[in-house]
Amino acid sequence: MLSFRCYLDNLAFMTRLAPSRIIPDENFGRLMAYMPAVGLTLGAVVVLPFALGLFGSAPWVQAWLMVMLSIYLTRGLHFDGVADVSDAVTTHTDPEKFWQVIKDSRSGAFGIVGLICVAVGQIILFHEMAAAGAYAAIAWAFVLGRTACVGFGYVVRHLTRPGLGKLHIDGASLPVVLGTTGATIVLGVFMAGPLPTIGAMLFTTAALYPLHKLAEHVKGANGDFLGCSILMGELAAGLGFALFI
């Protein structure tokens, strides 16, 4: 019963249900173990209408709508992280200034550039997958994104700053990382194929490495970093598919 409640809490936090639910602080750490399940649920909701034929002759339209739907369902939480980190990283040589910028609610030019790069990248990659009829692979991208968040949380757990990000990262233990990674690989083999899965895992590692180095340099990691890691994983899933298919 507790496991199912944690899954529902995770789904609530990661979607528009969150404002109507009060999640106890102690449950946030437990949520990390259910990230792949939440990603699978979200991915299924995002791709189902298009897998059933909606705008079937227009994969570009499908890709754009899938990205817009994922942003709506997640309240743009992860894109907000990309904008904040993109703005702050321009001052990353000064850790103190970095954290001042990342807490600023305003978006600067670099934040907008980061958002455009990620959103356009998702649309292009989802188009390639939709054009090939690989809707299951698109759904898996949301699984990989959330598993990337778990893995990233594990390697920065000694750098966490107070906030919701820390509550999540505290639950990224080694057993949780191994369990979520194993489940994601198995799902990837069936939903995207063996080679795209391998490629996506490699791209994810390559994308998270500089993000980890940045966290070390600025002596901290928060929820914005987790949001970035999720989107890096989603993009990596698309790149792995495009490379091998």
C-alpha positions, 0 to 999 in steps of 0.5 A: 500500500505504501509503495502504491501511495509513493507512486501516486505521490510521485505522479502527482508531484511530476504532473499538474496534480501536484498543487491539489495534493500535500505530499509529506516531506519524508515521502519525497525520498521514496519517490525516486524508486518510482521514477521509471514507472512515473515516466512510463505513465507520462509517456503513455499518456503523451503518445497514446493519441498519436499512436492511435492515429491522431495527425498520423499523416503529419509527424511534425505536428505530432512531435510538436503536440507531444512536446507541448503536452508533456510541458503542460502535464509536468507544468514545465518544471524541468524546462524551468530548471533548464532556463535557470541553469542556462542563465546561471552557468554564464557566471559559473566561475563565481559560485556565489554569483551562480546561486544568486542568478539561479534563484532569480525568477527572471529569465535572461537571454541564455535561459531563453536560448537553453529553452529553445535548444531543448524544445526544438531538439525534442521536436526534431527527435520526436519527429524522427521517432514518430515518422518511423512509427516508434511511439513506444520509443518516444514513451520510453524517452520519458522513462530514461529521463527520470532514471537519469534524474535518479542517477544524477541525484546519486552522484551529487548527493554530497552537494545538495542544497536545501529544498525540494531537490534535496528531499528527492536526492536523499532517496537516490541510494545505490540500490535505487539507482541499480533498480531503476537503471535495470528496469529502464534498460529492460524497458528500453530493449523492448520499447526502443530496441537494444542498440538505441537503448545502448546508444541512449544510455551512452548519450545520457552519461555524456550529457550528465558528466558536464552537469555533474562537473558544474555542480562540483564547481559551484559546490551545490545541486538543487531541483533545477539540476534535476530538471536538467538531468530529466530533459538530458535523458529524454533528448538522449533517448531520441539521439540513441534512436536516431543514431541506430535506426 
